[in-house]
Amino acid sequence: MRHSLPALGFGIVLALAFDQAIRLLYSPATNENRHWSAQTVQYHPVLGWSGYPNFVATKDGIRIQTNSLGYRDREPVDVEDVEDARKPGVLFLGDSFTWGDEVPVEARFSDLLEASCGSLCGRLPPIRAINKGIIGYGTAQSLLDYVLAREARPFDVVILALYAGNDLADNSVVDSPTGPRPRLVRCDRERPGEDLCLEGVPVPPVVDWPEHRLIDPRHTTARTFSWSGLFAFAAQRRAPGFVLEKRIAGEMAEVVKALPFPIVKRTSDGPIDDRVGQLEAILRAFKRTVAAGGKSFGVMVFPSARVYAGDPEGELREYRDIVAVLDRLDIPFVDYYEQTKNFRLTDLYSGDQGHWRASGHQEAAKLLRSLLVTLAPS
């Protein structure tokens, strides 16, 4: 025993020396060069990506924090036991405008509506806002996220923020700066109809997602042992293909039962030509799905800052097509541009490629108040 203890100690010293030698000899490429928005999401086999839970950071002096479900929203509570249960729940879906890029959470239109309804919304009582916007989502991803997570928290009204600046493109293509997307397509492309099929799932894990490393560098275990060269090495090495396939198959098994759309094999990576027709099919399915759950559905459609700068790319033509689709489908909506077209770009947006300033969110909240009055349960 007296001889084994020194040997054990020597072995531990050698192991630690080897571990630190790896750290010195192997200088791993960090994950810090990923765009900050990619840090707020994680891989999802159906959605392409979903919100990363419990993310905390600061961007341009603005605190960014997600809840345990990955949304930039307060933590879900059991509303059956609190006063909020008596308030109409309004679920907001959309992309980075809904998520609130470039503004604090309290400046977003969803939070402004929650703070003001009951005093500025006419006969509408105070509401309980649930913000499930995700950076980079198109309309199809918002619909898929809705059908996968609609039972997570009770609500009465669904508001979709439809961004004409890129939603048509996001729905029609298979790639994005964040990674591959799923795509909802008309099952019979020769005859426009109501039936949609889902293609491109499981979404291929071609992006270097942290959660697909041997050890997830964002996980508590990796952070705890960040001093270790072996852990640092494993946190930068992609897991073997068969391991990823097994993980993804397990994730798919959990979510596929909730999907109302047949999964089909992707036959082309090219963009869909009839983008407005595809959007109409998605919105029709959105309306039908929300109504089937006994909820009310409304849309806020709004353009990019480029329109206020002179519309050099002809976005307004497609914008008017989108408005015509909403009219044709009899979906209640607010037309953001129609009410703000006399504003200057800088009155609403942070720049010609930017998001809404706080004032842009204030205008959105003002327009949505009247829509909520018509949609909320009496």
Buried (B, 14 or more C-beta within 10 A) or exposed (E): EEEEEEEEEEEEEEEEEEBBEBBEEEEBEEBEEBEEBBBBBBBBBBBBBBBBEEBEEEEEEBEBBBBEBBBBBEEEEEBEEEEBEEBBBBBBBBBBBBBBBBBEBEBBBBBBBBBBBEEEBEEBEBBBBBBBBBBBBBBBBBBBBBBBBBEEBBBBBBBBBBBBBBBBBBBBBBEBEBBBBBBBBBBEBEEEEEEBBBBBBBBBBEBBBBBBBBBBBBEEEBEEBEEBBBBBBBBBEEBEEEEBEEBBEEBBEEBBEEBEBEBEEEEEEEBBEEBEBBBBBBBBBBBEBBEEEEBBBBBBBBBBBBBBBEBEEEBBEBBEBBBEBBEEBEBBBBBBBEBBEEBEBBEBBBEBEBBBBBBBBBBBBBBBBEBBBEBBEE
